[in-house]
Amino acid sequence: MNAYAPIIVLGGIAAAFAIGSVFTASIVGPKRYNRAKSEAYECGIEPTPQPAGGGRFPIKYYLTAMLFIVFDIEIVFLYPWAVTFDRLGMFGLVEMLLFVLTVFVAYAYVWRRGGLEWD
């Protein structure tokens, strides 16, 4: 447990600083509210009114999100595998080939559904 004490102390200091900064800013910061400050900021573009239910998102939005998640998870698993490749041997190679195959199936699905078309 002594080896983890500095990490725990550093995490506590970071959390105290974050919470203290937010608390101090709410007390000390200016409180000048106006109509422009209450509106959503969209890169200088005037926000358009939305329907009561929030509107519908096109399927391409979800396909792009799924593609991002699939490849993000792939990288999370590929990096440790690459670091310990020598120690894993043939078992590690076969397991990673199966993993890459399942990722390729997800990629083919997104490609087939038109998730890579940007028109």
SVG drawing of the C-alpha trace seen along z (x, -y; Angstrom):
<svg xmlns="http://www.w3.org/2000/svg" viewBox="-43 -42 52 63">
<polyline fill="none" stroke="black" stroke-width="0.4" points="0.0,0.0 3.0,-2.3 3.8,-2.3 0.3,-3.7 0.3,-6.4 1.9,-9.1 -0.7,-8.3 -3.6,-8.6 -2.2,-11.8 -1.7,-13.3 -5.3,-12.3 -6.6,-13.9 -4.7,-17.1 -6.0,-17.2 -9.6,-16.6 -9.4,-19.2 -7.9,-21.7 -10.7,-21.0 -13.5,-21.2 -11.9,-24.3 -11.5,-26.1 -15.2,-25.6 -16.4,-26.6 -14.1,-29.7 -15.2,-30.7 -18.9,-30.6 -18.3,-32.8 -15.7,-35.3 -16.8,-35.4 -19.0,-38.0 -22.7,-37.4 -23.9,-39.5 -26.5,-37.5 -28.1,-38.7 -30.1,-37.2 -27.0,-36.6 -25.2,-34.8 -28.1,-32.4 -28.3,-31.3 -26.4,-28.3 -23.2,-29.3 -22.8,-27.6 -19.5,-29.0 -21.1,-32.4 -24.1,-30.9 -27.5,-31.9 -29.1,-28.8 -32.2,-27.5 -35.3,-26.6 -35.7,-22.9 -38.9,-20.8 -40.4,-20.0 -39.1,-16.4 -35.5,-17.5 -35.6,-16.5 -34.3,-13.3 -30.7,-12.5 -29.8,-10.9 -28.6,-7.3 -25.2,-8.4 -24.6,-10.1 -25.0,-6.8 -23.0,-4.8 -20.1,-7.3 -20.3,-7.1 -20.3,-3.3 -17.3,-3.4 -15.4,-5.7 -16.2,-3.4 -15.2,-0.3 -11.8,-1.6 -11.2,-3.4 -11.7,-0.1 -9.5,1.7 -6.6,-0.7 -7.1,-0.3 -6.6,3.5 -3.9,3.4 -1.4,1.2 -1.0,3.6 -0.9,6.5 1.9,4.9 3.9,4.2 3.7,7.8 3.7,9.5 6.9,11.5 5.7,13.0 2.2,14.0 3.6,16.2 1.3,18.1 -1.7,17.8 -1.6,14.0 -1.2,14.0 -4.3,16.2 -6.4,14.3 -5.5,10.9 -6.3,12.3 -9.7,13.3 -10.2,9.8 -9.1,8.0 -11.5,10.3 -14.4,9.2 -13.4,5.6 -13.3,6.1 -16.8,7.4 -18.0,4.3 -16.1,2.2 -17.6,4.0 -21.1,3.5 -20.5,-0.2 -19.1,-0.4 -22.0,1.5 -24.5,-0.7 -22.9,-3.8 -21.3,-5.1 -18.1,-6.1 -20.0,-8.2 -19.6,-11.9 -22.2,-13.6"/>
</svg>
